[in-house]
């Protein structure tokens, strides 16, 4: 099973800084951060998403879809579909050996929204804690590493929200990411 963790900061620049710092660490759970995303909100509440995508992998569009859906349902960001369009367009063009078929599968935002429905309390709390001039890291951690990761994350701040995905949700998500 996996755990969706949201690490919230009051400073709009802190989340990308901490995410980069965490990726440099030699902790067993850090490899899960390869697919994490940092979100910053300016003083007007406009969002910027910092998503690193491995352009050689078809699953990058799946991760963009997943984060797009989660961000639109937790932060009510209406334009997150742009993330998916960018991932689809950048990484999977015929010139680098891939075809558009890998992005045309059933991995649409509706699937993510329906299959990975998050508890209403979690969505409400995330939306309430991330405000203008704030930032957050959204990460999906493997359940076995979560207690260690949460303890180590406390050294960087103290506002951490997390919710568990069910075994069924986890299996669906991993299968979906594998086929995108």
C-alpha positions in Angstrom: 0.0 0.0 0.0 1.0 3.6 -0.4 0.5 6.8 1.6 -0.2 10.1 0.0 1.7 12.7 2.0 1.4 16.5 1.7 4.1 18.5 3.4 2.9 22.2 3.7 5.0 25.3 4.1 4.0 28.9 4.7 6.7 30.2 2.4 6.1 29.9 -1.3 9.7 29.1 -2.1 10.3 26.5 0.6 8.6 23.4 -1.0 10.8 23.2 -4.1 13.9 23.9 -2.0 13.1 21.1 0.5 12.1 18.7 -2.3 15.5 19.2 -3.9 17.3 18.8 -0.6 15.4 15.6 0.2 16.2 14.1 -3.2 20.0 14.6 -2.4 19.6 12.5 0.8 20.7 8.9 1.0 17.6 7.6 2.7 15.9 4.4 1.6 12.5 6.1 0.9 14.0 9.0 -1.2 13.5 7.1 -4.5 9.8 7.7 -4.0 10.4 11.4 -4.5 11.3 10.9 -8.1 7.6 11.3 -8.8 6.8 13.9 -6.2 5.5 17.4 -7.1 6.0 20.7 -5.4 3.3 23.3 -5.6 3.8 27.0 -4.9 1.1 29.7 -4.6 2.0 33.4 -5.0 0.4 36.1 -2.9 -2.6 36.2 -5.4 -3.1 32.5 -5.0 -1.9 31.6 -8.5 -0.3 28.2 -8.6 3.0 27.0 -10.1 3.6 23.2 -10.2 7.2 21.9 -10.1 7.1 18.4 -11.7 10.1 16.5 -12.8 9.3 14.1 -15.6 11.6 11.4 -17.1 10.9 12.0 -20.7 12.1 8.5 -21.7 9.3 6.8 -19.8 5.7 6.6 -20.9 4.5 6.5 -17.3 5.4 10.2 -16.9 2.1 11.2 -18.5 0.3 8.9 -15.9 2.0 10.7 -13.1 1.1 14.1 -14.6 -2.5 12.9 -14.8 -2.5 11.6 -11.2 -1.1 14.8 -9.8 -3.3 16.9 -12.0 -6.4 15.2 -10.6 -5.2 15.4 -7.0 -4.3 19.0 -7.3 -7.6 19.9 -8.9 -9.6 18.1 -6.1 -7.5 19.3 -3.1 -6.5 22.8 -4.1 -9.4 23.4 -6.6 -6.9 24.4 -9.3 -9.0 24.4 -12.5 -6.1 24.5 -15.0 -4.2 21.4 -13.9 -5.1 19.6 -17.2 -2.3 21.7 -18.7 0.2 19.4 -16.8 -1.1 16.4 -18.7 -1.0 18.2 -22.0 2.6 19.2 -21.4 3.7 15.7 -20.4 1.9 14.2 -23.4 3.5 16.7 -25.8 7.0 16.8 -24.4 8.0 13.3 -23.9 6.3 11.0 -26.3 6.8 12.4 -29.7 7.7 10.1 -32.7 11.1 11.6 -32.9 12.3 10.0 -29.7 11.0 6.5 -30.5 7.6 6.7 -28.8 4.2 7.0 -30.3 1.2 8.9 -29.1 -0.5 5.5 -28.4 1.1 5.4 -24.9 -0.8 8.5 -23.9 -4.1 7.6 -25.6 -5.0 4.8 -23.1 -7.8 5.0 -20.6 -5.8 7.1 -18.1 -8.0 10.2 -18.2 -8.6 12.5 -15.2 -12.0 11.0 -14.6 -10.5 7.6 -14.0 -8.0 9.0 -11.5 -10.8 11.0 -9.8 -13.1 8.0 -9.5 -10.6 5.3 -8.6 -8.4 7.4 -6.3 -11.2 9.2 -4.4 -9.6 10.8 -1.4 -11.4 11.2 1.9 -13.3 14.5 2.1 -11.5 15.4 5.4 -8.1 15.1 3.7 -9.1 17.2 0.7 -10.6 19.9 3.0 -7.5 20.0 5.3 -5.1 20.3 2.4 -7.1 23.1 0.8 -7.3 24.9 4.2 -3.6 24.7 4.9 -2.2 25.7 1.6 -2.9 29.4 1.1 -1.5 32.4 -0.8 2.2 32.7 -0.5 2.5 29.1 0.6 3.8 25.9 -0.9 3.6 22.1 -0.5 5.2 18.9 -1.6 2.8 16.1 -2.7 4.5 12.7 -2.5 3.4 9.1 -2.7 5.4 6.9 -0.3 5.4 3.2 0.0 3.7 2.2 3.3 6.8 0.4 4.7 8.9 3.6 4.6 6.2 6.0 5.9 7.1 6.0 9.6 10.8 6.6 8.9 10.0 9.2 6.3 7.6 11.2 8.5 10.1 11.3 11.3 12.8 12.6 9.0 10.5 15.1 7.3 9.8 16.7 10.7 13.3 18.1 10.6 12.2 20.4 7.7 8.9 21.6 9.0 5.9 20.4 11.0 2.7 20.6 8.9 2.3 17.1 7.3 -0.9 15.6 6.2 -1.2 12.0 5.0 -3.8 9.5 4.0 -3.5 5.8 3.1 -4.5 4.4 -0.2 -6.3 1.1 0.0 -4.7 -2.0 -1.4 -7.2 -1.9 -4.3 -6.5 1.8 -5.0 -2.8 1.2 -4.9 -3.0 -1.8 -7.3 -5.2 0.2 -9.7 -2.9 3.1 -9.6 0.3 1.1 -10.2 -1.4 -0.8 -13.0 -2.5 2.4 -14.6 0.9 4.0 -14.4 2.5 0.9 -15.9 0.3 1.0 -19.0 0.3 4.7 -19.8 
